[in-house]
């Protein structure tokens, strides 16, 4: 189990134990976006508790808010491999080290062994 998956599962447990209180979601918009993307990634389809994972991911996405989520995706950042700049919506993100990859340099697993989502 990866560090991110352990953090995700711990936060998800806190959230369920608190009767789904918004205060027990991830704290920053960026972390919430990662949780949402990770929860809905292809790799989750084989998880036993997929409905709980998706519910927690959706709650994090909802906590960001539509306009804030759109603004977050419109921010520009660069690919860690080639240095080209793109909107965040066009980059994939490693959930472990936050490396960003463009469509040309994209990979499923980062050099740190973290899962790449988005």
N, C-alpha and C positions, 0 to 999 in steps of 0.2 A: 504494500500500500504506500502510495506516495505521500510526501509531506502535505501537499495541497489536499489530497483526498482525506487525510486525517483531520486537517483543519476544517474542511467542509463538513465531514461527518460530526465533528464535535460541535460546530455551530448549529448544524441541523438538529442535533439532539437537544441543545440548549433552547432552540426555537420551539421545538415540540413540547419540551418540558415546561416552557413558560406560556403554554396555550397560544403559541404563535404570535408572541409579542414582537412588534417591529424593532424593539430595542435589542433583540437577540439575533438580528440579521448581521451580515457583514457591515462594517462601519463606513467604509468609503465607497463612493460611486464606482471607482475602478474595481475594487474587490467584489462589489455586488455584480458588476458586469461579468467578471471572470466566473463567478459562481453560476450565473445564468448560462453563459456560454458552455461551461463545463457540464452543467446538468443536462443540457440538450445536445451534447455532442454524440456522435455515432457510437463511441466507446461505451456509453451508458446503457445502450439497448439491452445488454446482457445482464445488467445488475438486477438482483432479486427485488430490491426496494425501489424500483424505478419511479413509481408513482410518488413516493415521498421525496425522492431526489428532485423530480420535476416540480413538485409543489413548492419546495424550498427555493429552487432556482427561480421560479416565477415570482415568488414573494420578494426576492432580492431585486428582480427586474422592476417590479411594480413600485418598490420603495424608491427607486431612482426617479421615476416619473417619466412620462413620454418626452416632454421637451428637454429635460436634462439628459436623457438617454441619447436623443438625437444630437444634442450639442456635444456630448462626449464622443460620439462616433464621428463627428465632423472635425474634431481636433486633428492636427497633423502631427505625424511622428515619422520616424525613419526605420527602414529595415536594418536589422543588426548585421546582416551579411553584406549587402551591396550598398547600403547607405542612401538609397533612393527614398524620397519622402512621399508619403501617401496619407490619406485620411485614415483614421483608426479603423473605420468600417471596412477598409480594404487590406488590413493587415491581420495576420494570425498571431496569437499570443501564447507564449509558454506559460502555463499556470504555475510553474515552479520558480522560474527566474525572471519572468516578465520580458524575455527577449521577444522582439517583434519580427515577423517574417512577411515579406511581400509575396505575391502570387508566384513570382519566378523562383524565389528561394525557399518556398514553403516546404515544410516537412511535417510528418506526423509526430516525431519525437525530436525534441531539442537535444543539443549537445550535452546538456545537464541531465538528460534522461527524463525530463518533464514532458507531459502531454501538451501538444500544441492544439489550440482551439480557435474557432472563429473563421 
